[in-house]
Amino acid sequence: MGLPRLVEERVLCRGRRFALGQRVIEYAGVRAVRDVLLHPGAVVVLPLLDGERVVMLRQFRPGPLEWVYELPAGTLEPGESPEEAARRELVEETGYDAEELRLLLKVYPSPGTSTEVMYMYLATGLRYVGARPERGEFLEVVVLRLDEALEMVRRGAVPDAKTALLLLYYDRFVREAARR
């Protein structure tokens, strides 16, 4: 069983960071036209202080028009590797630089409608160097006990999917494995 083939791709509209495109896919003699968000990729970082405290953000998000608790994250810049983007976003948004960045997971947050690949990192050995948020980013740095952040996920107080996934993944597969 082979892969469907991309026959054509065209950009319908281009924004500052993303484009809306249309792809024509062919498989077994059938052609399908699909609208897709053409996305350069993104990173999300789980910054841990002393192994038990997590550096999070309370950030205003233009999609839902509300304040959202989330982990530092951002879009890859042209020519930037995921690790470089993770380091950049961590410093810009939280003011912390990491001695070690470890890739934990690579996911497609919405594969039916977007080309986005999201790289999820664990950041340890944090050292405060000063935050440099982008103009127009409205955010507050919040440091919580990891168990408190997990309880917020359980209660539904963390509606951001990438944040909930990375916190739960870390707790279940990384933290738990280290306890054994």
C-alpha positions in Angstrom: 0.0 0.0 0.0 1.7 3.2 -1.2 1.4 6.7 0.0 -1.0 9.2 -1.5 0.8 11.6 -3.9 0.9 15.4 -3.7 -0.1 16.5 -7.2 -0.3 20.3 -6.6 0.0 22.9 -3.9 -0.9 26.6 -4.1 -0.9 29.4 -1.6 -4.2 31.1 -1.3 -3.4 33.7 1.3 -0.2 34.6 3.1 0.0 36.1 6.6 2.9 37.3 8.7 4.0 33.8 9.8 1.6 31.4 8.1 -0.1 30.8 4.8 -3.4 29.2 3.8 -2.8 26.8 1.0 -4.7 24.2 -1.0 -3.3 20.8 -1.8 -4.4 18.3 -4.4 -3.7 14.7 -3.3 -4.1 11.6 -5.5 -4.5 8.1 -4.2 -5.7 5.0 -6.1 -6.9 7.1 -9.0 -8.9 9.5 -6.8 -8.0 13.2 -6.5 -8.9 15.2 -3.4 -8.6 18.9 -2.7 -7.7 19.9 0.8 -7.2 23.3 2.5 -4.2 23.4 4.8 -2.4 25.8 7.1 1.2 25.9 5.8 3.2 26.2 9.0 7.0 26.4 9.5 6.8 24.3 12.7 6.9 25.1 16.4 8.4 24.3 19.8 7.2 24.0 23.3 9.4 23.8 26.3 8.9 22.3 29.8 11.4 24.3 32.0 12.1 22.7 35.3 13.7 24.4 38.3 15.2 22.0 40.8 13.2 19.1 39.3 10.0 20.0 41.1 9.0 23.5 39.9 7.9 24.4 36.4 8.2 27.8 34.8 4.9 28.5 33.0 3.2 31.5 31.5 -0.1 33.2 31.9 -0.5 34.6 28.4 -3.3 36.4 26.6 -4.2 34.5 23.4 -5.9 36.1 20.4 -7.7 33.0 19.3 -9.9 32.4 22.4 -9.5 36.1 23.5 -8.6 35.0 27.0 -5.7 34.5 29.4 -4.3 30.9 29.1 -1.8 29.0 31.3 0.8 27.4 29.1 4.4 26.4 28.7 6.8 28.7 26.7 6.4 28.0 23.0 6.7 29.6 19.6 7.1 29.3 15.9 10.4 28.4 14.1 12.0 31.3 12.3 13.4 30.7 8.8 16.6 28.7 8.9 16.3 28.0 12.6 16.5 24.5 14.1 13.9 23.3 16.6 16.6 23.3 19.4 17.6 26.9 18.5 13.9 28.0 18.5 13.3 26.2 21.9 16.4 28.1 23.4 15.3 31.4 21.9 11.6 31.1 23.1 12.7 30.0 26.6 14.8 33.1 27.1 12.5 35.5 25.4 9.4 34.5 27.3 10.7 33.4 30.7 14.2 34.9 31.0 15.7 31.5 31.7 18.5 29.8 29.7 18.9 26.0 29.9 22.1 24.1 30.4 20.4 21.1 28.8 17.5 20.8 26.3 16.2 17.3 25.7 13.8 16.5 22.9 11.0 14.4 24.4 8.4 14.3 21.7 7.5 15.3 18.1 3.8 15.7 17.4 1.4 16.9 14.7 -1.1 19.0 16.6 -3.7 19.1 13.8 -2.6 16.8 10.9 -5.9 17.0 9.1 -5.6 20.7 8.6 -2.0 21.9 9.1 1.5 21.1 8.1 2.7 22.1 11.6 5.2 19.8 13.4 5.7 20.6 17.1 8.9 19.7 18.9 8.5 19.2 22.7 11.6 19.8 24.9 12.5 19.4 28.6 14.8 22.2 29.8 16.9 21.7 32.9 19.9 23.4 34.5 18.1 26.7 34.3 19.9 30.0 34.8 18.1 33.4 34.9 19.4 35.8 32.2 16.5 38.2 31.8 13.3 37.9 29.7 13.0 39.6 26.3 9.3 39.1 25.2 8.3 40.2 21.7 6.4 43.5 21.5 2.8 42.6 21.5 3.1 39.5 23.7 1.1 39.9 26.8 2.4 37.5 29.4 3.3 36.9 33.0 5.8 34.3 34.2 4.4 31.9 36.8 6.5 29.4 38.7 4.4 26.4 40.1 5.2 23.1 41.8 5.0 20.4 39.1 2.2 18.7 41.0 0.2 21.9 41.2 0.5 22.3 37.4 -0.6 18.7 36.9 -3.6 19.3 39.2 -4.5 22.4 37.1 -4.5 20.1 34.0 -6.8 17.7 35.8 -9.2 20.5 36.8 -9.3 21.8 33.2 -7.5 25.1 34.2 -4.9 24.4 31.5 -7.0 24.4 28.3 -3.9 24.6 26.1 -3.4 21.2 24.5 0.3 21.3 23.9 0.9 22.3 27.5 -1.4 19.6 28.9 0.2 16.9 26.7 3.8 17.8 27.6 3.1 18.0 31.3 1.3 14.7 31.3 3.9 13.0 29.1 6.7 14.2 31.3 4.9 13.0 34.5 3.9 9.6 33.1 6.9 8.6 31.0 9.9 10.6 32.2 9.4 11.4 35.8 7.8 8.1 36.6 10.6 6.2 34.9 13.2 8.1 36.9 11.4 7.0 40.2 11.9 3.3 39.4 
